[in-house]
Amino acid sequence: PGADPVLPHLRDGAAPCGGASPLLACRAGRSLCSCLAAGGGACCLSRGRSVVCDDDADLRDMVAEFLTRRGFAIAEADCAAQMVERLNEAPTDAVILDINMPGTDGLTALRDLRATGPHAKVPVVMLTAASDVTDRIIGLELGADDYLGKPVNLRELEARLKAVLRRTSTEGAAPDAACDGAAKATAEAAAEAG
């Protein structure tokens, strides 16, 4: 009781459909859609690498520790410049970004991230104490994929991060041969049953 049923199934280094990034893969190393077609289900998923960028060290550490325990690989950054360094260190599947930071604020960092370059399509979840609805609208218009206000419920943050990762892992990815085969087998089985 209370144990996370996902953690025993984690597998590092397996690639999802198309092999584009180590975002989501099953415990057997199959691509996400192959695993789901074979009945692996969501309990079989591993998480990718995320960067938590917030100047509040206590909050950053708390979020990083929680998500690490939940199976995410986390890199921490205390400012926008350090976030870019973390993004350049290794493939990154998502960024959790604060708006109110000294120096370059989160909205400017988001705009710069979305402009062009190798990280333009990395999903961003804004996590901020800024309660002004205008900041939320600007963040979403600049390309944030989701937005949470502080104080944040860590389970909600995890759920939203997983939802963003699911959405972005399937956008533009061509299904792999195993996925195509599983879809064909499912269609044939349905035709025989019908």
Backbone bond lengths (Angstrom), bond angles and torsions (degrees), N, CA, C in turn:
res aa  C-N    CA-C-N  psi(-1)  N-CA   C-N-CA  omega(-1)  CA-C   N-CA-C  phi
1 P - - - 1.451 - - 1.519 111.00 -
2 G 1.317 115.88 137.93 1.448 121.30 179.02 1.511 114.22 83.62
3 A 1.333 117.92 -12.64 1.465 120.63 -179.59 1.517 109.24 -77.18
4 D 1.317 116.16 147.75 1.456 121.49 178.37 1.519 109.06 -80.10
5 P 1.359 118.88 116.22 1.458 120.67 -177.42 1.522 113.15 -68.95
6 V 1.327 118.03 -11.89 1.456 120.09 -177.49 1.528 111.67 -81.61
7 L 1.326 117.76 -39.40 1.456 121.04 -170.91 1.522 115.00 -55.74
8 P 1.355 121.67 -39.82 1.467 118.95 179.99 1.519 113.53 -64.54
9 H 1.327 117.70 -16.26 1.458 120.64 -175.60 1.522 114.24 -97.93
10 L 1.327 117.75 1.68 1.458 120.28 -175.13 1.516 111.60 -68.02
11 R 1.328 115.74 142.76 1.453 121.67 177.58 1.512 107.32 -139.16
12 D 1.328 117.61 124.42 1.464 121.46 -179.81 1.517 110.70 -82.13
13 G 1.326 115.99 146.84 1.449 121.91 169.34 1.513 115.99 83.41
14 A 1.314 120.48 -2.24 1.458 120.75 178.68 1.525 108.56 -80.25
15 A 1.315 117.14 146.58 1.464 121.31 -174.96 1.519 111.52 -105.79
16 P 1.346 118.09 146.06 1.453 122.09 177.58 1.521 110.65 -80.52
17 C 1.330 116.46 -172.93 1.467 121.79 179.42 1.519 110.91 -48.37
18 G 1.293 117.39 131.03 1.451 121.48 178.84 1.510 112.92 81.38
19 G 1.331 118.81 -10.14 1.458 122.28 178.11 1.518 113.60 65.31
20 A 1.333 118.75 21.84 1.461 121.68 -173.11 1.517 114.08 -69.36
21 S 1.335 118.24 -35.85 1.455 119.94 -177.59 1.514 108.64 -160.20
22 P 1.333 117.86 157.18 1.456 119.00 179.99 1.522 111.56 -80.56
23 L 1.328 117.26 49.53 1.457 121.38 -173.76 1.518 112.00 -76.88
24 L 1.298 118.16 -62.90 1.448 121.81 -176.75 1.516 109.41 -136.79
25 A 1.293 116.56 128.24 1.455 120.90 177.29 1.514 108.36 -151.22
26 C 1.316 116.21 160.30 1.457 119.42 -177.97 1.517 110.88 -87.03
27 R 1.344 115.71 170.89 1.460 121.11 -178.28 1.519 112.45 -65.44
28 A 1.333 117.20 -20.44 1.459 120.74 179.54 1.528 111.89 -92.03
29 G 1.339 117.73 0.55 1.453 121.14 178.79 1.516 113.69 86.62
30 R 1.342 117.35 5.22 1.468 120.32 177.75 1.520 109.23 -77.17
31 S 1.333 115.35 159.45 1.458 118.47 175.78 1.517 109.17 -67.63
32 L 1.320 116.27 162.00 1.450 121.64 -177.44 1.520 111.71 -55.03
33 C 1.349 117.57 -50.06 1.464 117.31 -175.59 1.517 110.71 -71.62
34 S 1.334 119.40 -30.93 1.461 120.95 175.32 1.513 110.24 -64.40
35 C 1.322 116.20 -42.75 1.456 121.12 -179.39 1.522 110.50 -63.55
36 L 1.335 116.65 -46.02 1.454 119.98 -179.18 1.518 110.85 -65.50
37 A 1.346 117.28 -39.32 1.460 120.83 178.76 1.524 110.82 -65.13
38 A 1.329 116.85 -31.07 1.461 121.21 -179.99 1.530 111.39 -86.73
39 G 1.319 117.44 1.78 1.452 120.88 176.80 1.512 115.00 91.21
40 G 1.344 118.18 14.66 1.462 120.91 -178.86 1.510 112.85 -65.28
41 G 1.311 117.70 -36.98 1.448 121.49 176.74 1.514 113.87 74.71
42 A 1.317 116.16 172.16 1.460 122.48 -175.64 1.516 112.90 -66.06
43 C 1.363 118.85 -23.74 1.459 119.87 -178.92 1.518 111.33 -67.89
44 C 1.311 116.78 -8.18 1.452 121.79 -174.07 1.528 111.92 -96.35
45 L 1.321 118.81 2.03 1.456 121.59 -171.92 1.518 113.51 -86.08
46 S 1.336 116.11 144.34 1.456 120.68 169.85 1.520 107.20 -106.84
47 R 1.323 116.49 162.81 1.460 120.23 -177.28 1.514 110.27 -105.93
48 G 1.335 114.96 159.86 1.448 120.35 179.23 1.518 112.03 -95.13
49 R 1.331 115.42 -165.66 1.459 123.03 -177.95 1.521 109.96 -92.50
50 S 1.323 115.51 134.28 1.457 121.27 177.28 1.518 109.38 -128.37
51 V 1.338 115.82 152.39 1.454 122.14 175.23 1.523 107.62 -109.58
52 V 1.340 116.26 127.39 1.461 121.95 174.74 1.522 106.60 -102.05
53 C 1.350 116.38 115.64 1.459 121.74 -177.98 1.525 109.46 -116.31
54 D 1.349 114.97 108.30 1.462 121.40 -179.84 1.519 107.28 -155.33
55 D 1.328 117.26 137.59 1.465 119.63 -179.83 1.523 112.40 -77.70
56 D 1.320 118.76 -12.90 1.459 122.91 177.34 1.530 108.16 -83.64
57 A 1.332 116.34 102.12 1.469 121.57 -174.48 1.520 112.25 -60.11
58 D 1.327 118.49 -38.89 1.464 120.53 -179.10 1.523 111.11 -64.57
59 L 1.329 116.42 -46.05 1.454 120.20 179.28 1.532 110.72 -65.69
60 R 1.318 115.58 -44.64 1.477 120.56 -179.94 1.533 110.21 -58.34
61 D 1.326 116.28 -45.76 1.466 120.37 179.66 1.527 111.69 -64.97
62 M 1.328 116.90 -40.10 1.459 120.89 179.84 1.529 110.97 -63.74
63 V 1.327 116.70 -46.60 1.470 121.08 179.06 1.529 109.93 -63.90
64 A 1.327 116.67 -45.36 1.467 120.77 -179.35 1.527 111.20 -61.72
65 E 1.335 116.56 -44.50 1.465 119.96 -179.82 1.530 111.13 -63.60
66 F 1.329 116.74 -45.02 1.466 120.64 -179.79 1.525 111.07 -61.12
67 L 1.333 116.43 -50.00 1.465 119.56 -177.30 1.528 111.73 -67.41
68 T 1.320 117.46 -33.06 1.462 120.66 176.50 1.532 109.58 -63.66
69 R 1.328 117.11 -44.39 1.462 120.39 177.40 1.515 111.79 -63.26
70 R 1.322 116.98 -24.13 1.465 121.64 -178.82 1.533 111.58 -91.44
71 G 1.335 117.75 5.50 1.456 120.68 173.03 1.514 116.45 102.94
72 F 1.326 117.70 5.80 1.462 120.81 178.75 1.523 110.21 -91.28
73 A 1.315 116.83 146.21 1.464 121.87 168.61 1.526 105.47 -88.64
74 I 1.328 116.95 124.86 1.467 120.57 -173.70 1.522 110.83 -121.85
75 A 1.333 115.12 133.97 1.463 122.21 169.45 1.524 105.83 -113.80
76 E 1.314 116.70 141.89 1.457 121.03 -177.98 1.518 111.20 -108.87
77 A 1.342 114.89 146.79 1.466 121.66 176.74 1.526 107.80 -141.86
78 D 1.354 115.96 140.33 1.463 118.59 -179.54 1.524 113.22 -102.50
79 C 1.323 117.49 -0.37 1.462 121.63 178.48 1.525 109.18 -158.09
80 A 1.319 116.16 170.19 1.465 120.63 -177.25 1.529 112.14 -62.68
81 A 1.324 117.62 -40.20 1.468 120.20 -179.76 1.529 110.69 -63.03
82 Q 1.328 116.49 -41.40 1.463 119.67 178.71 1.535 110.59 -68.95
83 M 1.337 118.12 -32.30 1.454 121.46 175.79 1.528 110.12 -59.74
84 V 1.323 116.18 -45.55 1.468 120.33 179.24 1.531 109.95 -62.24
85 E 1.336 117.24 -40.62 1.469 120.44 176.51 1.526 110.20 -58.56
86 R 1.335 117.08 -45.74 1.473 121.31 -179.45 1.529 110.73 -64.12
87 L 1.327 116.20 -38.98 1.465 119.64 178.33 1.528 111.21 -63.63
88 N 1.321 116.83 -35.25 1.461 121.11 -179.16 1.533 113.13 -78.79
89 E 1.326 117.37 -16.51 1.466 121.03 -177.64 1.527 113.19 -72.88
90 A 1.332 117.03 -36.33 1.462 121.06 -174.84 1.521 109.16 -160.44
91 P 1.329 117.29 157.31 1.473 119.28 176.33 1.532 109.42 -55.51
92 T 1.312 115.08 135.61 1.463 121.46 -176.26 1.510 108.95 -125.88
93 D 1.332 115.50 135.89 1.454 121.15 -176.08 1.518 113.52 -96.97
94 A 1.347 118.24 -19.44 1.462 120.83 179.29 1.524 110.03 -165.03
95 V 1.337 114.42 158.32 1.471 122.02 175.80 1.520 107.61 -126.80
96 I 1.323 115.59 135.58 1.459 122.27 170.58 1.520 104.70 -107.80
97 L 1.328 116.60 116.91 1.462 121.54 -165.94 1.523 112.19 -126.99
98 D 1.331 116.20 128.09 1.462 123.27 175.19 1.528 109.18 -81.52
99 I 1.324 117.02 149.32 1.473 120.16 176.65 1.522 111.35 -85.31
100 N 1.331 117.41 -50.34 1.464 121.70 -172.59 1.520 111.47 -86.49
101 M 1.331 115.42 90.93 1.467 121.53 177.48 1.519 108.77 -129.13
102 P 1.333 117.35 149.81 1.465 119.38 175.79 1.530 109.94 -67.47
103 G 1.305 115.85 155.46 1.471 119.14 -177.41 1.514 109.24 75.83
104 T 1.302 116.52 -127.33 1.465 121.01 178.67 1.521 108.91 -76.02
105 D 1.329 116.27 119.64 1.463 119.69 -179.48 1.532 110.16 -76.12
106 G 1.333 116.51 167.34 1.454 121.83 -176.49 1.519 114.63 -62.38
107 L 1.337 117.52 -35.54 1.464 119.33 179.59 1.531 111.20 -67.19
108 T 1.327 116.22 -41.18 1.469 119.96 176.61 1.523 110.22 -66.17
109 A 1.338 117.12 -41.74 1.466 120.84 178.02 1.531 110.59 -61.61
110 L 1.332 116.96 -40.26 1.458 121.14 177.90 1.525 110.73 -64.47
111 R 1.330 116.70 -45.30 1.467 120.53 179.04 1.521 110.69 -59.99
112 D 1.342 116.86 -44.75 1.469 121.01 178.71 1.524 111.21 -63.72
113 L 1.325 116.82 -40.18 1.462 121.44 179.86 1.520 110.89 -63.38
114 R 1.323 116.58 -40.47 1.465 121.21 -177.08 1.530 113.08 -79.01
115 A 1.335 118.18 -17.03 1.470 121.49 -174.45 1.525 111.33 -54.98
116 T 1.274 117.93 -68.13 1.463 123.38 177.22 1.511 107.13 -164.54
117 G 1.270 115.70 171.73 1.454 119.05 176.67 1.510 112.69 114.17
118 P 1.309 115.07 -178.35 1.462 120.08 -172.17 1.534 114.45 -69.80
119 H 1.332 117.74 -15.95 1.461 119.98 -175.75 1.527 112.73 -112.04
120 A 1.328 117.61 13.27 1.464 121.63 -174.42 1.524 113.16 -61.38
121 K 1.321 117.78 -27.21 1.469 120.37 -176.40 1.524 113.70 -103.83
122 V 1.332 117.63 5.68 1.463 120.35 177.91 1.533 107.92 -66.50
123 P 1.331 118.04 126.59 1.467 120.31 179.46 1.527 111.51 -63.08
124 V 1.332 115.60 143.43 1.466 121.50 -179.04 1.519 109.19 -128.13
125 V 1.341 114.81 127.05 1.455 122.05 172.37 1.523 106.18 -108.03
126 M 1.323 116.24 118.84 1.460 121.14 178.51 1.529 107.70 -80.91
127 L 1.329 115.75 131.02 1.458 122.78 179.55 1.516 106.19 -129.85
128 T 1.339 117.03 107.84 1.455 117.53 -170.64 1.515 113.76 -152.87
129 A 1.316 115.30 156.23 1.464 121.96 175.89 1.520 110.84 -82.11
130 A 1.316 117.53 -9.73 1.465 120.55 179.79 1.525 108.71 -63.90
131 S 1.317 116.48 109.45 1.460 120.28 -175.69 1.523 112.04 -92.68
132 D 1.313 116.86 -5.41 1.454 121.09 -178.73 1.522 110.08 -66.98
133 V 1.321 116.30 124.92 1.462 120.96 -179.21 1.535 110.94 -60.53
134 T 1.329 117.13 -28.52 1.466 120.56 178.35 1.522 110.54 -62.35
135 D 1.343 117.57 -41.36 1.466 120.54 176.96 1.517 110.99 -62.00
136 R 1.323 117.12 -39.55 1.466 120.73 178.84 1.525 110.22 -63.22
137 I 1.316 115.89 -45.88 1.469 120.41 -178.90 1.527 110.08 -63.51
138 I 1.317 117.30 -45.76 1.465 120.87 179.41 1.521 109.94 -61.15
139 G 1.337 117.41 -44.75 1.449 120.62 178.84 1.519 112.24 -58.40
140 L 1.317 116.58 -45.66 1.462 120.28 179.40 1.532 111.23 -67.24
141 E 1.335 117.23 -39.16 1.468 119.84 178.45 1.518 112.39 -68.25
142 L 1.339 117.22 -28.46 1.470 120.37 177.61 1.529 112.18 -78.74
143 G 1.327 116.30 -8.68 1.461 118.71 175.65 1.509 116.46 117.86
144 A 1.333 118.55 10.51 1.467 119.45 174.99 1.524 108.08 -64.79
145 D 1.316 116.12 143.01 1.454 121.03 -179.10 1.522 112.33 -88.71
146 D 1.320 116.77 -22.74 1.457 121.87 176.32 1.518 107.95 -160.86
147 Y 1.330 116.11 170.42 1.453 120.65 -173.10 1.516 108.30 -149.46
148 L 1.324 116.95 127.93 1.454 122.52 176.16 1.514 109.81 -129.49
149 G 1.325 116.66 138.75 1.453 121.08 176.41 1.517 111.52 -91.60
150 K 1.332 115.60 153.53 1.461 121.84 174.64 1.522 108.41 -90.06
151 P 1.295 120.48 148.22 1.459 125.49 -3.27 1.532 109.93 -69.89
152 V 1.308 115.44 145.56 1.455 120.50 -174.97 1.525 110.32 -108.36
153 N 1.311 115.06 143.36 1.453 121.39 171.85 1.533 105.77 -82.53
154 L 1.321 117.50 119.96 1.462 120.87 -174.49 1.523 112.63 -63.69
155 R 1.306 118.41 -33.20 1.472 120.33 177.45 1.524 110.07 -67.21
156 E 1.353 117.14 -37.63 1.460 120.10 176.78 1.522 110.11 -66.53
157 L 1.323 117.25 -41.21 1.459 120.49 177.35 1.525 109.74 -59.01
158 E 1.315 117.27 -46.27 1.466 120.76 178.49 1.527 110.81 -59.31
159 A 1.330 116.90 -45.70 1.461 120.81 -179.00 1.528 111.22 -62.38
160 R 1.319 116.42 -42.58 1.466 119.91 179.54 1.533 111.49 -68.65
161 L 1.324 116.80 -38.67 1.459 120.77 177.78 1.527 110.10 -63.43
162 K 1.330 117.06 -44.07 1.463 120.11 178.50 1.529 110.73 -63.78
163 A 1.339 117.48 -38.63 1.467 120.57 178.69 1.525 110.98 -64.02
164 V 1.334 116.79 -43.33 1.468 120.81 178.04 1.533 109.70 -62.70
165 L 1.319 117.37 -42.40 1.465 120.85 179.69 1.527 111.60 -65.25
166 R 1.335 117.07 -38.92 1.476 119.62 177.16 1.515 110.92 -63.22
167 R 1.334 116.03 -45.76 1.472 119.83 -178.84 1.521 111.31 -62.32
168 T 1.321 116.34 -45.87 1.461 119.24 -174.43 1.515 112.66 -79.07
169 S 1.331 118.64 -21.49 1.459 119.96 -179.81 1.516 111.43 -72.39
170 T 1.328 118.04 -22.10 1.458 120.69 -178.05 1.522 112.88 -100.70
171 E 1.326 118.50 -14.00 1.463 120.92 -179.12 1.512 110.56 -70.07
172 G 1.315 115.82 119.33 1.457 120.74 173.91 1.514 114.73 76.51
173 A 1.328 118.27 0.54 1.465 119.61 179.96 1.513 109.40 -88.34
174 A 1.320 115.95 131.96 1.453 120.29 175.76 1.520 107.92 -81.77
175 P 1.331 118.03 133.96 1.449 119.23 179.76 1.524 110.23 -63.43
176 D 1.328 116.41 150.01 1.452 119.44 179.42 1.521 110.81 -84.32
177 A 1.325 117.39 173.37 1.455 122.11 -175.78 1.523 111.47 -61.81
178 A 1.326 118.03 -38.05 1.456 120.40 179.58 1.519 110.79 -63.99
179 C 1.335 116.66 -37.41 1.454 120.52 178.42 1.526 110.10 -65.68
180 D 1.346 116.73 -44.19 1.448 120.92 177.98 1.524 110.81 -60.14
181 G 1.331 116.31 -43.11 1.457 120.93 179.89 1.511 111.64 -64.89
182 A 1.313 117.18 -41.02 1.460 120.83 179.28 1.518 110.58 -65.95
183 A 1.332 117.27 -39.55 1.462 120.77 178.39 1.531 109.92 -63.94
184 K 1.327 117.33 -40.69 1.462 121.34 178.90 1.523 110.05 -65.01
185 A 1.341 117.00 -44.15 1.463 121.28 179.83 1.527 110.61 -62.86
186 T 1.327 117.15 -39.05 1.466 121.04 178.70 1.513 110.27 -65.16
187 A 1.326 117.13 -42.92 1.469 121.11 179.01 1.531 110.66 -64.14
188 E 1.350 117.51 -41.08 1.463 120.84 179.11 1.519 111.09 -64.83
189 A 1.344 116.66 -41.90 1.461 120.85 179.51 1.531 110.74 -63.68
190 A 1.338 116.38 -39.42 1.461 120.88 178.28 1.520 111.24 -65.16
191 A 1.342 116.75 -38.76 1.461 120.98 179.52 1.531 110.43 -66.54
192 E 1.331 117.28 -39.83 1.475 121.20 179.32 1.526 110.74 -67.16
193 A 1.328 116.75 -38.22 1.458 120.81 -177.98 1.528 111.62 -73.05
194 G 1.334 116.28 -27.81 1.456 121.84 -173.15 1.449 111.83 -87.97
